[in-house]
Amino acid sequence: MNTLQEPVVLALVLGVVIGLAVVVWTVLRMGAGQAPRERVVQTRPDRRAQRLDDAVAASPALRRAVELTANLASRRGALGAVERALRA
């Protein structure tokens, strides 16, 4: 008997194929929703800063992380205390 004809194996293969299709569809949809990146011209270009700017512009998740951590000093808790101590 061929193992590919087993119902359990077919269900497993079908589940993997559907899962991969969902991941590919999600990645393509995220890429289509991004705004085109714009470059900021600096008087003295710094390649590291420009690479970071490009990465933040290209990644919605990274942009959100920067927004969340931009003002830690005003937040309560351990992270805010560390940020306040570093700024002092």
All heavy atoms as an XYZ file, in Angstrom:
659
protein
N       0.845     -1.182      0.000
C       0.000      0.000      0.000
C       0.892      1.249      0.000
O       1.867      1.326      0.706
C      -0.913     -0.016      1.223
C      -1.859      1.146      1.199
S      -2.876      1.298      2.659
C      -4.201      0.210      2.257
N       0.524      2.212     -0.772
C       1.271      3.450     -0.905
C       0.933      4.384      0.268
O      -0.232      4.593      0.594
C       0.912      4.112     -2.238
C       1.852      5.240     -2.572
O       2.720      5.592     -1.803
N       1.651      5.810     -3.744
N       1.971      4.978      0.895
C       1.728      5.842      2.064
C       1.060      7.154      1.684
O       0.410      7.775      2.513
C       3.044      6.140      2.804
O       3.956      6.736      1.895
C       3.638      4.886      3.394
N       1.210      7.579      0.429
C       0.563      8.823      0.017
C      -0.947      8.674     -0.135
O      -1.659      9.664     -0.270
C       1.165      9.332     -1.293
C       2.589      9.882     -1.186
C       3.091     10.292     -2.561
C       2.641     11.055     -0.237
N      -1.426      7.453     -0.139
C      -2.863      7.227     -0.235
C      -3.533      7.114      1.133
O      -4.746      7.043      1.213
C      -3.137      5.965     -1.047
C      -2.720      6.096     -2.492
C      -2.881      4.813     -3.267
O      -3.159      3.766     -2.686
N      -2.714      4.882     -4.569
N      -2.744      7.134      2.192
C      -3.296      7.078      3.543
C      -3.990      8.402      3.867
O      -3.451      9.467      3.583
C      -2.177      6.829      4.568
C      -1.507      5.486      4.440
C      -2.394      4.359      4.928
O      -3.235      4.591      5.812
O      -2.245      3.240      4.391
N      -5.158      8.372      4.456
C      -5.882      9.604      4.763
C      -5.132     10.522      5.745
O      -5.179     11.748      5.617
C      -7.201      9.135      5.378
C      -7.314      7.701      5.063
C      -5.950      7.192      4.756
N      -4.445      9.940      6.700
C      -3.728     10.760      7.681
C      -2.574     11.498      7.008
O      -2.338     12.690      7.251
C      -3.211      9.876      8.838
C      -2.348     10.682      9.795
C      -4.365      9.228      9.580
N      -1.848     10.810      6.128
C      -0.732     11.427      5.421
C      -1.245     12.501      4.474
O      -0.662     13.591      4.383
C       0.091     10.363      4.667
C       1.174     11.011      3.825
C       0.698      9.370      5.650
N      -2.328     12.246      3.793
C      -2.912     13.244      2.902
C      -3.351     14.487      3.674
O      -3.131     15.621      3.222
C      -4.093     12.643      2.136
C      -3.740     11.691      0.998
C      -5.009     11.084      0.419
C      -2.975     12.424     -0.074
N      -3.956     14.282      4.833
C      -4.388     15.419      5.644
C      -3.179     16.227      6.116
O      -3.204     17.464      6.116
C      -5.209     14.936      6.836
N      -2.114     15.551      6.496
C      -0.903     16.236      6.951
C      -0.276     17.045      5.813
O       0.076     18.212      5.988
C       0.099     15.228      7.497
C       1.415     15.786      8.015
C       1.161     16.696      9.202
C       2.355     14.665      8.383
N      -0.167     16.438      4.649
C       0.407     17.138      3.496
C      -0.472     18.319      3.107
O       0.032     19.417      2.812
C       0.602     16.164      2.312
C       0.960     16.903      1.040
C       1.674     15.136      2.655
N      -1.771     18.124      3.101
C      -2.690     19.215      2.768
C      -2.568     20.360      3.776
O      -2.561     21.532      3.388
C      -4.132     18.693      2.724
C      -5.195     19.694      2.310
C      -4.945     20.162      0.879
C      -6.568     19.087      2.443
N      -2.436     20.043      5.051
C      -2.275     21.064      6.070
C      -0.994     21.861      5.887
O      -0.984     23.087      6.030
N       0.101     21.182      5.541
C       1.374     21.869      5.314
C       1.274     22.778      4.094
O       1.738     23.923      4.118
C       2.520     20.842      5.160
C       3.785     21.498      4.649
C       2.780     20.134      6.481
N       0.673     22.299      3.033
C       0.543     23.097      1.808
C      -0.316     24.332      2.070
O       0.036     25.446      1.654
C      -0.041     22.237      0.662
C      -0.448     23.102     -0.518
C       0.966     21.181      0.243
N      -1.414     24.171      2.773
C      -2.283     25.311      3.081
C      -1.558     26.293      3.996
O      -1.634     27.516      3.795
C      -3.609     24.833      3.702
C      -4.446     24.120      2.630
C      -4.381     25.993      4.316
C      -5.696     23.469      3.164
N      -0.821     25.790      4.976
C      -0.069     26.659      5.869
C       0.973     27.474      5.131
O       1.116     28.681      5.353
N       1.714     26.852      4.243
C       2.705     27.570      3.447
C       2.051     28.609      2.538
O       2.584     29.710      2.367
C       3.540     26.596      2.618
C       4.565     25.764      3.408
C       5.217     24.726      2.497
C       5.610     26.666      4.022
N       0.908     28.261      1.968
C       0.203     29.210      1.110
C      -0.237     30.436      1.904
O      -0.133     31.571      1.414
C      -1.001     28.532      0.456
N      -0.692     30.235      3.129
C      -1.116     31.357      3.964
C       0.080     32.246      4.301
O      -0.022     33.479      4.268
C      -1.817     30.848      5.242
C      -1.990     31.954      6.269
C      -3.160     30.233      4.891
N       1.222     31.637      4.617
C       2.418     32.420      4.942
C       2.868     33.233      3.731
O       3.168     34.428      3.836
C       3.554     31.496      5.439
C       4.879     32.240      5.502
C       3.205     30.929      6.803
N       2.910     32.617      2.555
C       3.321     33.330      1.342
C       2.345     34.455      1.034
O       2.747     35.575      0.706
C       3.428     32.343      0.153
C       3.562     33.085     -1.167
C       4.602     31.407      0.364
N       1.069     34.197      1.152
C       0.058     35.221      0.885
C       0.212     36.406      1.846
O       0.123     37.564      1.436
C      -1.333     34.603      1.006
C      -2.444     35.579      0.802
C      -2.860     36.132     -0.372
C      -3.279     36.154      1.813
N      -3.901     36.998     -0.151
C      -4.176     37.023      1.187
C      -3.348     35.999      3.183
C      -5.124     37.736      1.890
C      -4.304     36.711      3.879
C      -5.168     37.572      3.230
N       0.466     36.109      3.130
C       0.629     37.171      4.121
C       1.860     38.012      3.830
O       1.811     39.248      3.901
C       0.730     36.559      5.533
O      -0.434     35.771      5.776
C       0.847     37.633      6.593
N       2.968     37.374      3.491
C       4.194     38.110      3.195
C       4.007     38.979      1.956
O       4.426     40.143      1.931
C       5.380     37.133      3.022
C       6.589     37.836      2.439
C       5.729     36.492      4.351
N       3.382     38.454      0.935
C       3.144     39.244     -0.269
C       2.205     40.419      0.000
O       2.405     41.514     -0.523
C       2.571     38.364     -1.379
C       3.537     37.350     -1.982
C       2.814     36.462     -2.990
C       4.709     38.049     -2.640
N       1.208     40.194      0.821
C       0.273     41.264      1.150
C       0.958     42.364      1.959
O       0.711     43.554      1.748
C      -0.897     40.688      1.927
C      -1.995     41.666      2.157
C      -3.212     40.992      2.708
N      -4.139     42.008      3.152
C      -5.141     41.789      3.964
N      -5.353     40.584      4.410
N      -5.929     42.757      4.322
N       1.844     41.980      2.888
C       2.585     42.978      3.670
C       3.507     43.790      2.763
O       3.642     44.997      2.925
C       3.414     42.293      4.758
C       2.599     41.792      5.916
S       3.574     40.867      7.119
C       4.874     42.009      7.493
N       4.143     43.139      1.812
C       5.051     43.833      0.898
C       4.316     44.788     -0.014
O       4.830     45.856     -0.354
N       3.111     44.437     -0.417
C       2.346     45.297     -1.316
C       1.818     46.531     -0.590
O       1.605     47.569     -1.203
C       1.188     44.519     -1.927
N       1.648     46.440      0.726
C       1.076     47.545      1.474
C       2.093     48.585      1.912
O       1.735     49.597      2.492
N       3.367     48.350      1.636
C       4.391     49.298      2.081
C       4.472     50.499      1.153
O       4.343     50.383     -0.055
C       5.755     48.622      2.127
C       5.882     47.588      3.205
C       7.256     46.964      3.225
O       8.072     47.240      2.374
N       7.480     46.107      4.188
N       4.706     51.633      1.772
C       4.921     52.850      0.993
C       6.339     52.833      0.436
O       7.238     52.249      1.037
C       4.715     54.077      1.876
N       6.547     53.450     -0.698
C       7.911     53.492     -1.240
C       8.835     54.251     -0.294
O       8.439     55.238      0.317
C       7.768     54.216     -2.572
C       6.402     54.755     -2.617
C       5.587     54.102     -1.553
N      10.053     53.742     -0.176
C      11.016     54.376      0.722
C      11.549     55.647      0.098
O      11.776     55.722     -1.100
C      12.181     53.429      1.001
C      11.752     52.217      1.778
C      12.951     51.394      2.128
N      13.294     50.570      0.973
C      14.400     49.874      0.869
N      15.281     49.891      1.820
N      14.641     49.144     -0.187
N      11.754     56.637      0.936
C      12.352     57.872      0.450
C      13.670     58.083      1.187
O      13.783     57.836      2.375
C      11.426     59.062      0.662
C      10.973     59.272      2.082
C       9.990     60.405      2.190
O       8.887     60.270      1.650
O      10.347     61.417      2.810
N      14.658     58.523      0.464
C      15.978     58.733      1.047
C      16.107     60.178      1.517
O      15.659     61.100      0.857
C      17.075     58.447      0.030
C      17.235     56.987     -0.256
C      18.554     56.753     -0.979
N      18.867     55.352     -0.948
C      19.702     54.807     -0.068
N      20.304     55.546      0.814
N      19.941     53.517     -0.112
N      16.737     60.325      2.659
C      17.021     61.646      3.207
C      18.476     61.960      2.882
O      19.379     61.214      3.229
C      16.804     61.663      4.736
C      17.186     62.996      5.310
C      15.376     61.298      5.056
N      18.687     63.070      2.204
C      20.034     63.461      1.824
C      20.669     64.198      3.009
O      20.120     65.151      3.528
C      20.018     64.365      0.571
C      21.426     64.789      0.200
C      19.345     63.637     -0.573
N      21.826     63.703      3.428
C      22.529     64.301      4.551
C      23.738     65.068      4.030
O      24.305     64.741      2.997
C      22.996     63.226      5.525
C      21.863     62.409      6.096
C      22.384     61.259      6.946
O      23.572     60.975      6.958
N      21.481     60.619      7.651
N      24.146     66.101      4.787
C      25.323     66.863      4.373
C      26.582     66.016      4.490
O      27.440     66.056      3.625
C      25.476     68.137      5.227
O      25.540     67.766      6.603
C      24.316     69.075      4.989
N      26.676     65.252      5.571
C      27.776     64.297      5.728
C      27.162     62.915      5.870
O      26.791     62.519      6.968
C      28.594     64.634      6.971
C      29.369     65.926      6.831
C      30.172     66.225      8.068
N      30.868     65.039      8.538
C      31.250     64.857      9.790
N      30.995     65.765     10.696
N      31.890     63.769     10.146
N      27.027     62.193      4.790
C      26.323     60.907      4.858
C      27.043     59.907      5.773
O      28.251     59.773      5.729
C      26.313     60.410      3.424
C      26.955     61.440      2.583
C      27.482     62.506      3.452
N      26.272     59.257      6.589
C      26.763     58.197      7.452
C      26.096     56.906      6.999
O      24.876     56.770      7.092
C      26.424     58.508      8.907
C      26.947     57.461      9.868
O      27.740     56.595      9.440
O      26.579     57.524     11.051
N      26.884     55.976      6.491
C      26.305     54.757      5.923
C      25.524     53.956      6.956
O      24.480     53.389      6.645
C      27.396     53.880      5.315
C      27.898     54.409      3.985
C      28.829     53.429      3.338
N      30.074     53.378      4.114
C      30.927     52.380      4.103
N      30.692     51.337      3.372
N      32.019     52.417      4.824
N      26.032     53.904      8.202
C      25.325     53.137      9.229
C      23.965     53.756      9.533
O      22.960     53.044      9.647
C      26.162     53.063     10.499
C      27.400     52.209     10.338
C      28.213     52.241     11.587
N      28.652     53.612     11.793
C      29.143     54.079     12.925
N      29.264     53.295     13.952
N      29.529     55.333     13.036
N      23.922     55.071      9.647
C      22.655     55.745      9.929
C      21.688     55.581      8.758
O      20.488     55.376      8.966
C      22.887     57.221     10.222
N      22.199     55.664      7.543
C      21.330     55.510      6.373
C      20.780     54.086      6.276
O      19.617     53.890      5.947
C      22.105     55.864      5.096
C      21.208     55.960      3.871
C      20.179     57.070      3.990
O      20.514     58.180      4.349
N      18.934     56.770      3.700
N      21.611     53.093      6.616
C      21.129     51.703      6.606
C      20.043     51.502      7.652
O      19.052     50.815      7.405
C      22.289     50.748      6.839
C      23.154     50.589      5.603
C      24.356     49.710      5.823
N      24.046     48.477      6.513
C      24.944     47.733      7.148
N      26.202     48.109      7.175
N      24.595     46.622      7.747
N      20.211     52.110      8.833
C      19.191     52.008      9.869
C      17.913     52.705      9.425
O      16.812     52.171      9.610
C      19.696     52.603     11.177
C      18.703     52.567     12.339
C      18.323     51.138     12.684
C      19.272     53.274     13.544
N      18.033     53.883      8.833
C      16.858     54.591      8.321
C      16.135     53.764      7.262
O      14.903     53.695      7.248
C      17.247     55.948      7.745
C      17.714     56.926      8.803
O      17.449     56.683     10.000
O      18.356     57.926      8.436
N      16.893     53.134      6.372
C      16.294     52.290      5.338
C      15.589     51.091      5.954
O      14.490     50.707      5.532
C      17.352     51.813      4.342
C      17.873     52.936      3.468
O      17.228     54.001      3.419
O      18.937     52.747      2.842
N      16.202     50.484      6.969
C      15.592     49.325      7.615
C      14.306     49.702      8.326
O      13.305     48.981      8.241
C      16.578     48.693      8.595
N      14.304     50.847      9.005
C      13.094     51.299      9.700
C      11.999     51.634      8.690
O      10.830     51.312      8.897
C      13.406     52.509     10.611
C      12.129     53.140     11.139
C      14.292     52.083     11.758
N      12.376     52.258      7.580
C      11.384     52.610      6.558
C      10.809     51.366      5.893
O       9.645     51.354      5.505
C      12.019     53.516      5.506
N      11.594     50.307      5.784
C      11.143     49.114      5.062
C      10.340     48.156      5.929
O       9.588     47.343      5.407
C      12.346     48.375      4.482
N      10.473     48.234      7.233
C       9.864     47.233      8.100
C       8.811     47.848      9.019
O       9.149     48.623      9.916
C      10.949     46.565      8.939
O      10.372     45.738      9.919
N       7.542     47.483      8.842
C       6.506     47.993      9.746
C       6.729     47.528     11.183
O       6.482     48.277     12.120
C       5.210     47.416      9.189
C       5.513     46.956      7.823
C       6.970     46.687      7.755
N       7.233     46.316     11.365
C       7.465     45.809     12.716
C       8.580     46.588     13.401
O       8.478     46.940     14.582
C       7.811     44.323     12.668
N       9.647     46.866     12.679
C      10.749     47.640     13.252
C      10.316     49.072     13.544
O      10.676     49.646     14.573
C      11.952     47.621     12.298
C      13.233     48.256     12.802
C      13.683     47.617     14.110
C      14.325     48.123     11.757
N       9.513     49.648     12.660
C       9.004     51.003     12.886
C       8.156     51.044     14.156
O       8.270     51.960     14.968
C       8.177     51.451     11.679
C       7.801     52.902     11.706
C       7.043     53.350     10.452
N       7.509     52.757      9.230
C       6.769     51.950      8.440
N       5.535     51.674      8.779
N       7.268     51.444      7.335
N       7.323     50.030     14.365
C       6.486     49.960     15.565
C       7.345     49.790     16.819
O       7.076     50.410     17.850
C       5.501     48.795     15.440
C       4.593     48.632     16.618
C       3.596     49.755     16.702
N       2.697     49.482     17.809
C       2.250     50.397     18.627
N       2.569     51.646     18.449
N       1.450     50.085     19.613
N       8.400     48.993     16.733
C       9.291     48.805     17.880
C       9.982     50.112     18.248
O      10.135     50.434     19.432
C      10.325     47.727     17.565
N      10.382     50.881     17.250
C      11.019     52.174     17.520
C      10.014     53.123     18.164
O      10.343     53.845     19.111
C      11.602     52.772     16.222
C      12.013     54.218     16.417
C      12.775     51.940     15.743
N       8.780     53.112     17.689
C       7.756     53.976     18.281
C       7.490     53.605     19.736
O       7.320     54.478     20.587
C       6.456     53.876     17.491
C       6.515     54.489     16.114
C       5.284     54.161     15.283
O       4.367     53.479     15.794
O       5.237     54.584     14.122
N       7.456     52.290     20.025
C       7.161     51.848     21.386
C       8.285     52.185     22.357
O       8.039     52.484     23.519
C       6.911     50.340     21.411
C       5.582     49.881     20.847
C       5.515     48.370     20.822
C       4.431     50.431     21.674
N       9.517     52.128     21.889
C      10.648     52.342     22.788
C      11.188     53.766     22.730
O      12.154     54.075     23.422
C      11.785     51.368     22.461
O      12.188     51.545     21.103
C      11.357     49.935     22.697
N      10.586     54.630     21.950
C      11.124     55.980     21.764
C      11.072     56.803     23.048
O      11.948     57.617     23.294
C      10.375     56.693     20.648
N      10.083     56.593     23.867
C       9.951     57.426     25.053
C       9.749     56.555     26.288
O       8.737     56.628     26.964
C       8.787     58.400     24.880
C       8.868     59.528     25.883
O       9.827     59.636     26.623
N       7.852     60.358     25.896
N      10.739     55.741     26.590
C      10.620     54.831     27.727
C      10.643     55.551     29.067
O      10.120     55.048     30.051
C      11.759     53.802     27.690
C      11.608     52.686     26.679
C      12.842     51.803     26.704
C      10.381     51.866     26.955
N      11.271     56.718     29.140
C      11.393     57.411     30.421
C      10.031     57.780     30.991
O       9.866     57.851     32.214
C      12.256     58.649     30.256
N       9.061     58.028     30.138
C       7.734     58.414     30.620
C       6.898     57.203     31.035
O       5.842     57.373     31.630
C       6.989     59.198     29.540
O       6.733     58.356     28.432
N       7.393     56.014     30.770
C       6.630     54.814     31.109
C       6.963     54.360     32.525
O       8.043     54.582     33.032
C       6.953     53.693     30.133
C       6.654     54.081     28.706
C       7.049     53.001     27.793
N       5.838     52.263     27.458
C       5.824     51.194     26.726
N       6.919     50.692     26.256
N       4.697     50.583     26.455
N       6.031     53.720     33.127
C       6.251     53.167     34.461
C       6.906     51.799     34.316
O       6.894     51.202     33.268
C       4.925     53.016     35.200
C       4.229     54.325     35.424
C       2.894     54.074     36.098
N       2.123     55.292     36.144
C       2.009     56.031     37.232
N       2.617     55.672     38.331
N       1.290     57.126     37.219
N       7.459     51.316     35.390
C       8.024     49.985     35.396
C       9.531     49.982     35.244
O      10.194     51.022     35.275
N      10.074     48.784     35.083
C      11.521     48.601     35.080
C      12.187     49.289     33.892
O      13.233     49.918     34.045
C      11.845     47.108     35.071
N      11.593     49.197     32.706
C      12.225     49.819     31.541
C      12.271     51.335     31.671
O      13.258     51.970     31.319
C      11.492     49.422     30.264
C      11.669     47.975     29.816
C      10.838     47.706     28.576
C      13.126     47.673     29.557
N      11.217     51.921     32.184
C      11.203     53.365     32.385
C      12.230     53.794     33.417
O      12.898     54.820     33.262
N      12.392     52.995     34.478
C      13.375     53.322     35.511
C      14.789     53.247     34.954
O      15.635     54.099     35.251
C      13.220     52.364     36.693
N      15.058     52.254     34.138
C      16.380     52.132     33.522
C      16.641     53.308     32.595
O      17.722     53.898     32.606
C      16.497     50.789     32.749
C      17.756     50.753     31.902
C      16.467     49.623     33.716
N      15.655     53.693     31.809
C      15.815     54.818     30.886
C      16.054     56.117     31.652
O      16.908     56.912     31.305
C      14.583     54.934     29.987
C      14.640     56.073     28.996
C      15.639     55.842     27.878
O      16.029     54.694     27.651
O      16.022     56.824     27.225
N      15.317     56.333     32.742
C      15.506     57.537     33.540
C      16.899     57.549     34.171
O      17.561     58.587     34.225
C      14.431     57.662     34.612
C      13.082     58.096     34.055
C      12.088     58.397     35.170
N      11.737     57.214     35.960
C      10.814     56.323     35.610
N      10.141     56.478     34.491
N      10.556     55.298     36.371
N      17.367     56.397     34.619
C      18.692     56.314     35.223
C      19.785     56.595     34.180
O      20.780     57.249     34.486
C      18.898     54.933     35.853
N      19.592     56.122     32.985
C      20.577     56.359     31.929
C      20.611     57.818     31.515
O      21.676     58.346     31.186
C      20.280     55.486     30.710
C      20.555     53.994     30.880
C      20.075     53.234     29.643
C      22.027     53.739     31.104
N      19.475     58.469     31.523
C      19.432     59.878     31.126
C      19.938     60.810     32.219
O      20.312     61.940     31.939
C      18.010     60.274     30.735
C      17.586     59.657     29.434
C      16.263     60.196     29.000
N      15.858     59.525     27.760
C      14.960     59.996     26.959
N      14.327     61.118     27.243
N      14.634     59.355     25.860
N      19.934     60.339     33.467
C      20.369     61.183     34.602
C      21.883     61.337     34.642
O      22.638     60.760     33.999
C      19.884     60.576     35.910
